[in-house]
Amino acid sequence: MIQAGFPCLPEATLAAVNTVGRWLAQEDLRSETSQDIDAVILAGNAVIPSIDAACRLAAEHQVPLLISGGIGHSTTFLYGAIAAHPRYHTLPVADRAEASILADIARQFWHIPQDRVWVEDRSTNCGENARFSWHMMQTHQWRAERVLVVQDPTMQRRTIATLARVCRDEPSSPRWVSHPGVSPQLQNGENSVVFSGGGEGLWSVERYLSLVLGELPRLYDDASGYGPAGRDFIVHVDFPAAVSAAWEVLRHDVILTEALTRRALSK
């Protein structure tokens, strides 16, 4: 069943989504050309602008690109994104690990030399992305001061917090520099919610909204969250007042939650 675009939302709701989405897509790299980086880690995801940003920066800075990602519950989204891409659609994807597919992109389309592309193809979640990437860096005795980290923008802040947790007890570790490659913003179109600027290579609006709404509770430092007081997957994350206020708007927006529920049930 083909669904219509996601129904228009109140402006206050869109503003809240954009506030939360901007914060989740943690951006530490203010100028891509003025800051030195020693390596790039690309965690497997299906957001083409993020994938391209990681490959482009690794190529421009001539630094190693460590790609992390096996076959997980979201891998089919990468398969779909590759199949729909005007250039990348020629790559085989069936039953392949995310890192293997992304490594093909790095080598074939961004011309990054084989010896600068490192593939970690066993991880199936954010925690394993971080742990296995750090282990690979140690195995290769890779000494880096500043490592650029690129992930699905909705998971960017959690990934940085996970890497900090993995390296918490290490005698030394790099500075993890967060760069999502893209920071999506939503707006009301003529008949539906759309991404500002067109949204090529991004999620569907529905999936993006679902990811944003599901991500914040994971960052809590309480019994049900991923912080030290909960599952202890990440370091403590401070929530700015504006993000907390925006989250309250989203939690209590009946139009948004009912629309997501109806569309999930209709599939």
N, C-alpha and C positions, 0 to 999 in steps of 0.2 A: 504494500500500500504506500503510495507516494503522498506525503503530507505537505500541506501548504506551509508557507513561511511562518515563523513564530509570531503570534499576535502582538500588536503594538502594546507597549507598557506605559504606565504613567511616567512622566519625566523625572519625578523624584526617585522612582525605582531604577531607571536607567542611570541616573547620577550615582546612586548607591552601588550598583553593579560596577560601574566604571571606577569608582573609588577603591573598591575591594580588588578588582582586577588589576589596577595599576600597582597596588601594594604587593599583591602576590607575585607579579612579574618584576621582581626585585632587580633594579638596574644600578649597578656599581660602576659601570664603564661609561663615563661621561663623554669621553672623546676617544673614538676607536683608533686614532692615529697618534695620540700624544702619550699613551700609557704603554709601557713595556709589559709584555706577557711572555711567560716561559713555556706555556703549554696550553692546550685547550682540551677540556673534557666535554664531549657531547653525549648526553644521556638519551637513550632511545625514546623517540616520540614521533608524532605524526604531523607536526606543524612545520610545513615546508620553509617558511621564512626563518624559523629558528635553526633548522638544519643548514640552510644556506649560509646563515650568519656565522655559524661555527666553522664551516668549511672555508668560507672566504677569509675569516680572520686567521685561521691556521695557515692558509696559503700565503696571505700577505705578510704575516710575521715570520713565516718559515720556521714554525715550531711544531712539535709533535701534536697529533690529534688522537686522543684516546677516546674510542667510541665504545659505549657500554650499553648492552641490552640483548637479552635472549629472546625467548618467545613467551609472552605473558598475556594477560587478559585483554590488553589494548592493542596487541600487535596487528590485529586485523584492520585497525584504523590506519596504520602505516601502509599496509598492503593497498588499501583503497586510495590513499593519498598518492602513492607512487603510480598506480594504474591511471589516475586522472591527470597526472602531470604531463605537460606537453613534451618534455624532454626525457624525464626519468621513466616514463612508462615502458621503455624497452627493457628495463631491468627485470630479471626473474625475481619473484617474491614468494611463491608458494612454499610453505613449510620452512622458510628461512628465518634465522635470527635477525632481530632488528639491527644489531651491530654489523652483521655481514652485508645487509642491504645498504646501510648508510656508508659503509666502507667503500662499496662500489661507487656510490655517488662521489665520495671524496677523491677517489683515484681517477675515475673515468671522466668526470665532468669538471672537477676543480683541480685536477692534475697535481694532487699532492703525492709525493713519492711514496712508494710502498713502505720504505723503512721509517717513514714518519707517521704511518697510520697503524695504531695499535688497536686490536680488536678484543674486547671482553664480551663474550657471547653467551654467558651463563645466567646473568642476573635477570630476575623476573619482577622486581619491584624497586621502589626508590631506595630502600635501605641497602639492598644488594648492589644496586648501581654504585652507591657510595663506597661500601666496604670492598667490593671487588676491584673498583677503580684504584682505591688507595693501595690495595694489595699488589696490583699490577705495577703501580709506581714504585713500590718498595722492591719488588722482584727485579725490576729493571734498574734499580738504584738511581732512579730519576730524581735529581735534586732540583726543585723548582721553587722560586720565591713567590711568584704570582701565577696562579692557574685560573684561566677563564673557564667558567662553568656555564653550559648552555643546556636548557631543558625546556619542556613544555612550559610556556609562561605561567600557567596556573599552578605549576608545581615548583617554580623556580625558588621561591623563598624556603619551601620545605627542603628542597635538595641542598641548599646551602647550610641550613640548620642540621641536616643529617650528616653532611661531611664534617661539620664542626664537632658533632657528637662522636663520630668515628675516630677523629683525631684528638679527642679531648685529653687523653692520657699520653699522647705521643710526646717525646722530648722536643721535637720540632715538626712543624708542618707548614705547608704553603699558606699564603693568603688566598682564600677562595674569592674570586671576583665574579660576581653574578652578572650575566648578560642574557636576557631572554631572546634577543634578536628582533622581537616585535612586542608591542604593548597594545593589545586590541582595545578598541573603544566601541561601544554600541550606540546606536541612535535609532529613532523611529523612521522608517521609510514610508512610502506611500500607503502600504497595506500591511507591513510587517516590520519586525525589528531586524536591522541589518548592521553589519560592521562598517564603521567609518572607513572610507577609502576602498571599499570593495570586498576585502576579506579573502583574496585569492590565497589558496594554500592553507587556510585556517580550518577550524572545526565548523560544524553546523552551529548556528546560534543556539539551538537547543542543547547540544552537547556542551558548549562553552558555559552556558548558564548552569547546567548540572554539575560541571566540574568546579565552578566557582563556589556554588552553594555547598558542595561536599568537602571543599578543601579547608575552610576556616576551622571547623571543629577539630580537625586533625592537629592543628597548630596549638591547641590549648595546652596549658600546663596544669591539667587537672586529672582526675581519676580516669576520665574517658578519652583524654587527648594523648598525643604522642610525646609530650614533654616529659621532663624528669619526674614529675609527680604522677605520671600516668604510665604509658608503655615504655618510656625512656628511649625512644627512637631518635629524638632530636634534642638539641639544647633548648633552653628556655627562649621563647620568642615574645618580645614585647609588642603589644597591639597599640598603635596610635589611637587617640580618642576618635578621630574622624573615621577610622576603619571600624571601630567598635560601634559607633553610631550608625554607620552605613549597614553593618551586619544586622542590627536590630530592625532597620527598615526592611531588609530583605526577608528576614525570618517571619515578619508579620504581614507580608504582602500577599494577600489572598489571591489576587489575580495571577501573580507569578507562580505561586506554589500549585494552584489548581490547574493552570495551563500545563505545567510540567507533568503533573499527575495524569491528566487526561491524555496527553500525548504518549506517555509511557504505556498506559493501558490500551491504547489503540493499536499498538504495534503487534 
